[in-house]
Amino acid sequence: MRHIVCIAALLLLLSTLVAGCAAIGPKHVERDRIEYNMSLTDSWKRQILLNVVKIRYVEPLSFIDVGEIVAAYSLETGADARGTFSLFDRAGNDSALFELGAMSKYTDRPTITYRPLTGMAFFRGIMSPMPLQNMLMSIESGASAEFFLRLGVRSINGLRNETLTSKGYRPVDPQFVQAVKLIASLQTSNALHLERGTHTLGEPSPLRLRFGGHNMGPVEVAQVQELKGLLGLDQSRDSYVLGFGATSFSDQVIMLQTYSLAQVLASVSGRVDMPEGDVSSHKALPGMPTPDDDGLFREGMVRYSKAKPEDAFAMVQYRGNWFWIDDHDIMTKKVFSFIMLAFTLMDKGGQESQLQLTVPTQ
């Protein structure tokens, strides 16, 4: 009966190897998508933080994009069996000799390509103003108007947000702050809507901002009137064409000028806690003043320490110091999340994303 037991063992070994040859791709999808997602997100946060700090040290901006991820897996298995048996040996007992062999080889060979952001790609993504239509449509879809306008808009009908230039810092106009608060309140009351104008043959449809709603009460009516007064709009109208520019040329048009990502990064950079010796020795630029209003840019948005922080939303080591964002600082985390979203808003269309995750299995 010994040969029967050996044959059963052989069959068990073969069935195990066959089971091991089952598709390995599907079971890796869930793990890979999550882990690559988390890794890419963490690397983006660190890269943005690094560039924010580098601005204070008058270092050039530099971004490296992940071009392609190819996660290749292979699993090779094999088995062999050899055996002899006789019904009876010289002693009169049945005997058998079996030789079993098995092999398995698993390979994980990911390939990741990187592309430095240079040339026109750098200009479009970092230096040029954020596309107004993308920003406005984000607000229409439910994103916070106050957050997007305070972070991404430089001026509304000549009312100016804070600005950092080579000539120095210019604080925000109080009227700009009030206009943004009114817009945000009207958005919450569903009394502010974006809509497309009538299509003209051969020309794109303009975006319009319309005030009004079914449940607009006296508070909303007063807010609309105040906002129209701040922006110099025709009080008799409820719909206004939206355009890109620094100042308005008509009381029936609302002109908005957006920031570039470089300007947003510079505004955050001005609120980085820096080693005092680096500023006094002129290695780093001095910080920017804290706004008088309750703006999104505040002192100490990015902290520094000699020791590696234990509870950080993002951190990067640079020039012997750790620069980091406190994981409990909700407002700064929102600002950095907006910056990451802004990289997507910079897409003006006409280009397909080249980021791919290919998982071939063998």
C-alpha positions in Angstrom: 0.0 0.0 0.0 3.0 2.3 0.3 3.0 3.1 -3.4 -0.7 4.2 -3.1 0.3 6.6 -0.3 3.1 8.0 -2.5 0.9 8.5 -5.4 -1.6 10.3 -3.2 1.2 12.6 -2.0 2.2 13.3 -5.5 -1.4 14.2 -6.5 -1.6 16.5 -3.5 1.6 18.3 -4.4 0.5 18.8 -8.0 -2.9 20.2 -6.9 -1.1 22.6 -4.6 1.2 23.9 -7.4 -1.8 24.2 -9.7 -3.6 26.3 -7.1 -0.4 28.4 -6.8 -0.6 29.1 -10.5 -3.9 30.8 -10.2 -4.0 34.4 -11.3 -2.0 36.6 -9.0 -3.0 39.9 -10.7 -6.5 40.4 -9.1 -5.4 40.0 -5.5 -2.7 42.6 -6.0 -5.1 45.3 -7.4 -6.6 46.4 -4.1 -3.3 46.5 -2.3 -1.4 48.2 -5.2 -4.0 50.9 -5.8 -4.2 51.9 -2.2 -0.5 51.8 -1.5 0.5 53.6 -4.7 -2.2 56.2 -4.0 -0.9 56.8 -0.5 2.7 56.9 -1.7 2.0 59.4 -4.5 -0.1 61.7 -2.1 2.7 61.7 0.5 5.4 62.4 -2.1 3.3 65.3 -3.5 2.8 66.9 -0.1 6.6 66.6 0.7 7.5 68.0 -2.7 5.2 71.0 -2.3 6.5 71.6 1.2 10.1 71.4 0.0 9.4 74.1 -2.7 7.7 76.3 -0.1 10.8 76.2 2.1 13.2 76.7 -0.9 11.5 79.9 -1.8 12.6 81.4 1.5 16.1 80.4 0.7 15.9 82.0 -2.7 16.2 78.6 -4.4 14.5 77.9 -7.7 11.3 76.0 -7.8 11.7 72.4 -9.1 9.0 69.8 -9.5 9.4 66.1 -10.5 6.3 64.5 -11.9 5.7 60.7 -11.8 5.3 59.8 -15.5 4.5 56.1 -15.4 4.2 53.2 -12.9 4.6 49.7 -14.2 4.2 47.1 -11.5 5.2 43.7 -13.0 4.7 40.5 -11.2 5.5 36.9 -12.2 5.0 33.6 -10.6 6.7 30.5 -11.9 5.9 27.1 -10.5 6.9 23.6 -11.5 6.9 20.0 -10.2 8.4 16.7 -11.2 8.0 13.2 -9.9 9.9 10.0 -10.5 9.3 6.6 -9.0 9.7 2.9 -9.2 8.0 0.2 -7.3 7.7 -3.6 -7.4 5.0 -5.8 -6.1 7.4 -7.8 -4.0 11.0 -7.4 -3.0 13.4 -10.2 -2.2 12.0 -10.4 1.3 8.5 -10.8 -0.1 7.3 -7.3 0.9 6.0 -4.8 -1.6 8.2 -1.8 -2.0 8.2 1.6 -3.8 10.7 4.4 -4.4 9.4 7.9 -5.3 11.3 11.1 -5.9 9.3 14.3 -5.7 10.5 17.7 -6.7 8.9 21.2 -6.8 10.0 24.8 -7.5 8.4 28.2 -7.2 9.7 31.6 -8.2 8.0 34.9 -7.4 9.2 38.2 -8.9 8.1 41.8 -8.1 9.8 44.2 -10.4 8.1 47.7 -10.4 9.4 50.3 -12.9 8.7 54.0 -12.1 9.6 56.8 -14.5 10.0 60.5 -13.5 9.8 63.6 -15.6 11.1 67.0 -14.4 8.7 69.8 -15.0 10.5 72.1 -17.4 9.8 74.4 -20.4 6.2 75.2 -21.3 5.0 72.5 -19.0 6.5 74.4 -16.1 5.2 77.7 -17.3 1.7 76.4 -17.8 1.6 74.5 -14.5 3.5 76.8 -12.1 3.9 80.3 -13.5 0.7 81.0 -15.5 -2.5 82.1 -13.7 -4.9 79.4 -12.7 -7.7 78.9 -15.3 -10.6 81.0 -14.2 -13.3 78.7 -15.6 -11.9 75.6 -13.8 -11.9 77.6 -10.5 -15.4 78.9 -11.0 -16.9 75.6 -12.0 -15.3 74.1 -8.9 -17.2 76.7 -6.8 -20.4 75.9 -8.7 -20.0 72.2 -7.9 -20.0 73.0 -4.2 -16.4 73.9 -3.3 -16.1 76.7 -0.7 -16.2 80.0 -2.5 -14.4 81.8 0.4 -11.6 79.3 0.3 -11.1 79.3 -3.4 -11.4 83.1 -3.8 -9.1 83.9 -0.8 -6.4 81.4 -2.0 -6.7 81.6 -5.8 -8.0 85.0 -6.8 -5.8 88.1 -7.0 -8.5 90.7 -7.6 -12.2 91.1 -8.2 -13.2 94.2 -10.1 -10.1 96.0 -8.9 -10.5 95.0 -5.3 -7.1 93.3 -4.5 -6.1 90.3 -2.4 -2.8 90.3 -0.7 0.2 90.2 -3.1 3.9 89.4 -2.7 6.1 90.8 -5.4 9.8 91.6 -5.9 8.9 95.1 -4.6 7.5 93.9 -1.4 4.3 92.9 0.3 0.9 94.5 -0.3 -1.9 93.7 2.2 -5.4 92.7 1.2 -8.0 95.3 0.6 -10.7 95.2 3.3 -13.3 95.5 0.6 -12.0 92.4 -1.1 -12.4 90.5 2.2 -15.9 91.7 2.6 -16.9 90.9 -1.0 -15.6 87.4 -0.6 -17.5 86.9 2.6 -20.7 88.1 0.9 -20.2 85.7 -2.0 -19.6 82.8 0.4 -22.7 83.6 2.4 -24.8 83.8 -0.8 -23.4 80.5 -2.0 -24.5 78.9 1.3 -27.9 80.4 0.9 -28.1 79.1 -2.7 -28.6 82.6 -3.9 -25.6 82.6 -6.3 -25.3 80.6 -9.4 -22.9 80.2 -12.4 -24.5 79.7 -15.8 -23.4 79.8 -19.4 -24.6 82.6 -21.7 -26.3 82.2 -25.0 -24.0 80.4 -27.5 -22.9 82.5 -30.4 -21.9 80.7 -33.5 -18.1 80.4 -33.7 -17.6 81.9 -30.2 -17.4 80.2 -26.8 -20.3 80.7 -24.4 -19.4 83.2 -21.7 -19.8 82.4 -18.0 -22.3 84.5 -16.1 -22.9 85.0 -12.4 -26.5 85.3 -11.4 -27.9 86.4 -8.1 -31.2 85.2 -6.8 -33.1 82.1 -5.7 -36.5 80.8 -4.6 -35.8 81.3 -0.9 -34.0 84.7 -1.0 -35.1 86.6 2.0 -34.4 90.2 3.1 -30.9 89.3 4.5 -29.8 87.8 1.1 -31.4 90.8 -0.7 -29.3 93.2 1.4 -26.2 91.1 0.9 -26.6 91.2 -2.9 -27.1 95.0 -2.9 -24.0 95.4 -0.7 -21.9 93.1 -3.0 -23.1 95.0 -6.1 -22.0 98.3 -4.5 -18.6 96.9 -3.6 -18.0 95.7 -7.1 -19.5 98.7 -8.8 -22.2 96.7 -10.6 -25.5 97.9 -12.1 -28.0 97.5 -9.3 -30.9 96.9 -11.7 -29.4 93.7 -13.0 -29.2 90.2 -11.5 -26.8 88.6 -14.1 -23.3 89.6 -15.0 -20.7 88.4 -17.4 -17.6 86.9 -15.8 -14.2 87.7 -17.4 -10.5 87.5 -16.7 -8.7 90.7 -15.9 -7.5 93.2 -13.3 -10.2 95.8 -13.6 -13.7 96.0 -15.0 -14.6 98.1 -18.0 -18.4 97.9 -17.5 -20.9 97.8 -14.6 -22.4 94.7 -16.2 -19.1 92.7 -16.0 -17.3 91.0 -13.1 -13.5 90.7 -13.8 -11.4 88.3 -11.8 -7.7 87.9 -11.9 -6.3 84.6 -10.6 -3.0 83.8 -8.9 -0.4 81.5 -10.3 0.7 78.5 -8.3 4.1 80.2 -7.8 2.3 83.1 -6.1 0.3 80.8 -3.8 3.5 79.0 -2.8 5.2 82.3 -2.1 2.3 83.4 0.1 2.7 80.2 2.2 6.5 80.5 2.2 6.2 83.9 3.8 4.6 82.2 6.8 7.2 79.5 7.4 9.0 79.5 10.8 12.7 79.9 10.0 15.9 79.4 12.0 16.7 82.9 13.3 20.3 82.6 12.3 19.4 81.9 8.6 17.4 85.1 8.4 19.8 87.3 10.2 22.7 86.0 8.1 20.8 86.7 4.9 20.7 83.0 4.0 16.9 83.2 3.9 14.4 85.9 3.2 12.5 87.5 6.2 8.9 86.4 6.7 5.7 88.3 5.7 3.5 90.2 8.1 0.4 88.5 9.5 -2.8 89.9 7.9 -5.2 91.9 10.1 -8.2 89.8 8.9 -8.9 86.2 9.6 -7.3 85.1 6.3 -6.0 81.6 5.4 -2.4 82.6 5.5 -1.1 82.9 9.0 2.1 82.9 10.9 3.6 79.5 11.7 1.9 77.6 8.9 5.1 75.6 8.5 7.2 74.9 11.6 10.8 73.8 11.9 12.8 71.8 14.4 16.2 70.0 14.7 14.5 66.7 15.7 12.3 64.8 13.4 8.6 65.5 14.3 6.4 62.7 15.5 3.0 63.9 14.4 3.2 65.7 11.1 0.8 66.0 8.1 3.9 66.5 5.9 7.6 66.9 6.7 10.8 67.4 4.8 14.4 67.7 5.9 16.3 70.6 4.4 19.6 72.3 5.3 19.9 70.3 8.6 16.4 71.2 9.8 13.0 69.5 9.7 10.2 71.6 8.3 6.8 70.3 8.9 3.1 70.9 9.2 1.3 70.0 12.4 -1.3 67.3 11.8 -3.7 69.2 14.1 -3.4 72.4 12.1 -6.6 71.9 10.0 -6.4 75.2 8.2 -2.9 74.7 6.9 -3.8 71.2 5.9 -6.7 72.6 3.9 -4.3 75.1 2.2 -1.9 72.4 1.2 -4.8 70.2 -0.1 -6.0 73.2 -2.2 -2.5 73.5 -3.6 -2.5 69.9 -4.6 -5.9 70.3 -6.2 -4.7 73.4 -8.0 -2.2 71.3 -9.9 -5.3 69.6 -11.4 -7.1 72.9 -12.0 -4.1 74.1 -14.0 -5.0 71.6 -16.7 -6.5 73.7 -19.5 -7.6 70.7 -21.5 -6.4 69.3 -24.8 -3.9 67.0 -23.0 -4.5 63.5 -21.8 -3.0 62.4 -18.5 0.1 60.4 -19.0 0.1 58.9 -15.6 -0.6 55.1 -15.9 -0.5 52.1 -13.6 0.1 49.0 -15.6 0.1 45.6 -13.8 1.1 42.8 -16.2 1.2 39.4 -14.6 2.9 36.2 -15.9 
